[in-house]
Amino acid sequence: MTDLEERFRLTRARLADAAGDHPVRLLAVGKTQPAAALRALAALGQRAFGENYVQEALVKQRELADLALEWHLIGPLQSNKCKEAATHFDWVQSIDRHKLIPLLGKFRPAERAPLNLLVQVNIDDEASKSGCAPAGTEALAAAVSAEPRLRLRGLMAIPQPDADPARRRDAFRRMRDLFEKLRSRHPEIDTLSMGMSDDYPLAIAEGANLVRIGSALFGPRG
Ligand SMILES: *Cc1c(COP(=O)(O)O)cnc(C)c1O
């Protein structure tokens, strides 16, 4: 068994353990990894891949064009990259300001299904972080659902990484509350994206149903 295969099996087993009988999707985060590493993981059965940078993703997408993969943009999006993001991704998880929404709607190609979007929330109110303030979530969600070429799917967050487990758990809980509140107005939403290599079992325990995992699958980033 290769190291990659071993890490993939271990991660899926821990994920299944944490998830019990509620379904949780695994997004493999490939930033800084070569296309060959993603191809090896796809050969083991992984379909959904997350990338932080549009340019880096486009290079890999070209190299992996023979595979039927699902691509998520999970890094900060600049408005001058909206056209490429709307054209080349299946999901954008990092919607944190109004300006991006009409641009993504306008550039989503007519022949493709609507672009799936998550509103990113700065749940710990960190000064340097992307994400909207929790109080701004509802307005962004409403703007997304008003765009016919976009599909509102839910929320994403990156809680403060250095917080102690109790504080992180509290952040995940606040995200879940926000998600439930939003779902009372938008019953179609189905995705709460939170949890990374260090904390995904905790995130799942607090209601995450999509976890974004990089180093636990691919090994430490250089
Ligand atoms: C890098 C990254 C991840 C994965 O981080 P790991 O700790 O390597 O699992 C998840 N989400 C976002 C937004 C990231 O930038």
The ligand as a Gaussian input file, in Angstrom:
#p B3LYP/6-31G(d) Opt

LIG

0 1
 C       -5.455000      24.493000       3.051000
 C       -6.899000      24.537000       3.335000
 C       -7.582000      23.411000       3.819000
 C       -6.892000      22.104000       4.160000
 O       -6.011000      22.281000       5.210000
 P       -5.281000      21.015000       5.919000
 O       -4.980000      21.504000       7.276000
 O       -4.075000      20.724000       5.102000
 O       -6.253000      19.908000       5.917000
 C       -8.947000      23.516000       4.005000
 N       -9.627000      24.643000       3.735000
 C       -9.012000      25.750000       3.274000
 C       -9.815000      26.963000       2.991000
 C       -7.632000      25.729000       3.058000
 O       -7.030000      26.846000       2.611000

